[in-house]
Amino acid sequence: MIPARKYEHSDTTAPAITPAVPPPAFAATISTKEGRLITGGLALVRDQGAGWTATLTQLENPGMVATAYFGHRVREVVLSLSDGRKAHARITGTTFVASAERICELSGLEPLA
């Protein structure tokens, strides 16, 4: 016969899991430093403490981003958000995601104001 074990109940509860909060999204445009519009889209802006980064998705003219980045070597742009803020940013990359959507990654060169 197998001896019975005493069941120990613990009143400790598991820590609450806080769901990840997505970064705020804004309608946005990126343009050259000279003011020429490249494209519009949806910017997911992440505050990084000492700066900010953004992912621009749902691009209105995805080919223009690729042309500016690869063809004209545009690296610095102006990001303008629908809430009126804008700032100079560096394009850190542009790629296709699994859904065959082109995205553009930005890194702020100055605070959004």
Residue pairs with C-beta under 8 A, 6 or more apart in sequence:
22 44
23 44
23 45
23 46
24 44
24 45
25 42
25 43
25 44
25 45
26 42
26 43
26 45
26 81
26 82
26 83
27 40
27 41
27 42
27 43
27 81
27 82
28 40
28 41
28 42
28 43
28 54
28 56
28 79
28 80
28 81
28 82
29 37
29 38
29 39
29 40
29 41
29 79
29 80
30 38
30 39
30 41
30 56
30 65
30 77
30 78
30 79
30 80
30 89
30 104
30 106
31 37
31 38
31 77
31 78
31 80
32 38
32 68
32 74
32 77
32 78
33 76
33 77
33 78
33 88
35 78
38 61
38 64
38 65
38 68
38 74
38 77
39 56
39 59
39 60
39 61
39 62
39 64
39 65
40 59
40 60
40 61
41 56
41 57
41 58
41 59
41 60
41 104
42 56
42 57
42 58
43 54
43 55
43 56
43 79
43 81
43 106
44 54
44 55
44 56
44 57
45 52
45 53
45 54
45 81
45 112
46 52
46 53
46 54
51 107
51 108
51 111
52 87
52 107
52 108
52 111
52 112
53 92
53 105
53 106
53 107
53 108
54 79
54 89
54 105
54 106
54 108
55 103
55 104
55 105
55 106
56 65
56 79
56 103
56 104
56 105
56 106
57 101
57 103
58 101
59 65
59 101
59 102
59 103
59 104
62 101
62 102
65 91
65 94
65 102
65 104
66 94
66 102
68 74
69 75
69 91
69 94
69 104
70 94
74 91
75 90
75 91
76 88
76 89
76 90
76 91
76 109
77 88
77 89
77 90
77 91
77 106
78 86
78 87
78 88
78 89
79 86
79 87
79 88
79 89
79 106
79 108
79 112
80 86
81 112
85 112
85 113
86 112
86 113
87 108
87 109
87 110
87 111
87 112
87 113
88 108
88 109
88 110
89 106
89 107
89 108
89 109
90 106
90 107
90 109
91 104
91 105
91 106
92 105
92 106
92 107
93 104
93 105
94 102
94 103
94 104
94 105
95 102
95 103
95 105
96 102
96 103
97 103
